[in-house]
């Protein structure tokens, strides 16, 4: 009942972990903090095996770019995420990550919000050149702009 966590997989409880309550630890004269856990292997064995999804680590540095947009209120993150995923899959495999850095609602502005979008580019086989990064940045801006957002000035 003190500090604990339940482990679940596909909705099944697969185990419990937690810290022994300090009062119980004091009664047993335990000086160190003690954690215990229980894993239900029979429940884990009923789940289908999945292949771990990892990608090879690049020895070349990633490059992060931030883009500041004004987006209409009707534009949701799922639309932006899907468009950037398509861009990364079809056109720019070096676009390895994109995420919201900040969302701000300006006081008195109801129909749009400010969006700070971060994008990370990285190649597995080379250091990225400025010309590539500029072209890819323009493609990211065009992709998000096609959804109705515009770059902030």
Wavefront OBJ file of the C-alpha trace (Angstrom):
o trace
v 0.000 0.000 0.000
v 3.028 2.323 0.123
v 4.992 2.806 -3.134
v 4.038 0.224 -5.696
v 3.458 -0.365 -9.389
v 1.540 -2.874 -11.425
v 3.093 -4.314 -14.565
v 0.633 -4.946 -17.369
v 0.916 -6.317 -20.879
v -2.013 -6.322 -23.284
v -4.356 -5.533 -20.403
v -3.192 -8.471 -18.263
v -1.555 -7.874 -14.896
v 1.849 -9.463 -15.322
v 3.360 -8.528 -11.978
v 3.639 -6.223 -9.013
v 6.616 -4.296 -7.643
v 6.905 -2.083 -4.617
v 8.746 -0.788 -1.604
v 8.112 -2.427 1.737
v 6.236 0.025 3.940
v 8.626 1.876 6.280
v 6.639 0.792 9.351
v 6.905 -2.882 8.366
v 10.608 -2.412 7.595
v 11.143 -0.800 11.032
v 9.274 -3.678 12.739
v 11.658 -6.113 11.039
v 14.674 -3.897 11.872
v 15.581 -3.422 8.192
v 17.936 -0.472 7.814
v 18.056 -0.324 4.003
v 15.144 0.407 1.709
v 13.749 -2.899 0.466
v 11.826 -3.463 -2.757
v 10.013 -6.674 -3.635
v 8.328 -7.892 -6.763
v 6.339 -10.726 -8.203
v 6.104 -11.677 -11.873
v 3.359 -13.950 -13.188
v 5.226 -15.950 -15.821
v 2.164 -18.049 -16.666
v 0.405 -14.873 -17.835
v 3.425 -13.684 -19.804
v 3.718 -17.021 -21.602
v 0.152 -16.652 -22.941
v 1.113 -13.459 -24.797
v 2.354 -13.650 -28.388
v 6.049 -13.025 -28.948
v 6.944 -9.818 -30.708
v 10.108 -8.973 -32.514
v 11.946 -6.087 -30.834
v 12.100 -3.018 -33.049
v 15.476 -1.312 -32.910
v 17.525 0.565 -35.392
v 21.259 0.636 -35.721
v 22.991 3.436 -33.854
v 24.710 5.882 -36.148
v 28.193 7.101 -35.424
v 27.309 10.379 -37.158
v 25.830 13.280 -35.217
v 22.111 14.021 -35.414
v 21.023 17.533 -36.380
v 17.975 19.086 -34.759
v 15.931 21.869 -36.291
v 13.021 23.721 -34.709
v 10.147 25.227 -36.682
v 7.706 27.764 -35.275
v 4.227 27.653 -36.813
v 0.854 29.255 -36.399
v -1.658 26.453 -36.808
v -5.434 26.599 -37.123
v -7.311 25.238 -34.098
v -8.861 22.480 -36.217
v -5.407 21.048 -37.027
v -4.566 18.224 -34.640
v -1.220 16.608 -33.888
v -2.268 13.296 -35.457
v -2.578 14.968 -38.867
v 0.867 16.546 -38.562
v 2.370 13.309 -37.236
v 0.898 11.240 -40.086
v 2.127 13.698 -42.720
v 5.647 13.785 -41.317
v 5.699 9.984 -41.016
v 4.794 9.753 -44.705
v 7.512 12.283 -45.553
v 10.097 10.288 -43.577
v 9.043 7.003 -45.160
v 8.784 8.106 -48.784
v 11.150 11.045 -49.198
v 13.500 11.721 -46.287
v 14.686 8.582 -44.476
v 17.135 10.801 -42.585
v 14.169 12.400 -40.777
v 14.370 10.140 -37.732
v 12.286 12.029 -35.167
v 9.781 14.847 -34.870
v 7.919 16.067 -31.849
v 6.056 18.964 -30.340
v 8.413 21.164 -28.350
v 5.787 23.680 -27.272
v 2.150 24.611 -27.839
v 0.920 28.043 -26.834
v -2.487 29.617 -27.041
v -2.190 33.374 -27.427
v -4.598 35.361 -25.231
v -7.591 36.528 -27.230
v -6.787 34.323 -30.252
v -9.319 31.526 -30.545
v -8.931 30.206 -34.086
v -5.211 29.331 -34.016
v -2.340 28.329 -31.746
v 1.449 28.598 -31.778
v 3.293 25.334 -32.381
v 7.020 24.766 -31.945
v 7.919 21.618 -33.872
v 11.270 19.901 -33.456
v 12.703 17.660 -36.166
v 15.844 15.522 -35.978
v 17.815 14.454 -39.043
v 20.544 11.802 -39.019
v 22.207 9.596 -41.607
v 23.670 6.162 -40.949
v 26.517 6.527 -43.416
v 27.668 10.139 -43.503
v 27.716 13.582 -41.950
v 24.827 15.686 -43.223
v 25.575 18.689 -45.443
v 24.022 22.131 -45.062
v 22.406 21.953 -48.515
v 20.644 18.693 -47.590
v 19.443 20.095 -44.288
v 18.097 23.245 -45.931
v 16.215 21.234 -48.553
v 14.786 18.838 -45.976
v 13.812 21.700 -43.678
v 11.946 23.296 -46.571
v 10.136 19.990 -47.201
v 9.099 19.767 -43.530
v 7.773 23.336 -43.683
v 5.922 22.610 -46.956
v 4.390 19.425 -45.508
v 3.081 21.148 -42.388
v 2.021 24.231 -44.377
v -0.043 22.035 -46.704
v -2.155 21.153 -43.657
v -3.025 24.816 -43.079
v -0.241 25.971 -40.740
v 2.120 28.810 -41.580
v 5.585 29.736 -40.397
v 5.690 32.410 -37.750
v 7.597 35.498 -38.745
l 1 2 3 4 5 6 7 8 9 10 11 12 13 14 15 16 17 18 19 20 21 22 23 24 25 26 27 28 29 30 31 32 33 34 35 36 37 38 39 40 41 42 43 44 45 46 47 48 49 50 51 52 53 54 55 56 57 58 59 60 61 62 63 64 65 66 67 68 69 70 71 72 73 74 75 76 77 78 79 80 81 82 83 84 85 86 87 88 89 90 91 92 93 94 95 96 97 98 99 100 101 102 103 104 105 106 107 108 109 110 111 112 113 114 115 116 117 118 119 120 121 122 123 124 125 126 127 128 129 130 131 132 133 134 135 136 137 138 139 140 141 142 143 144 145 146 147 148 149 150 151 152 153
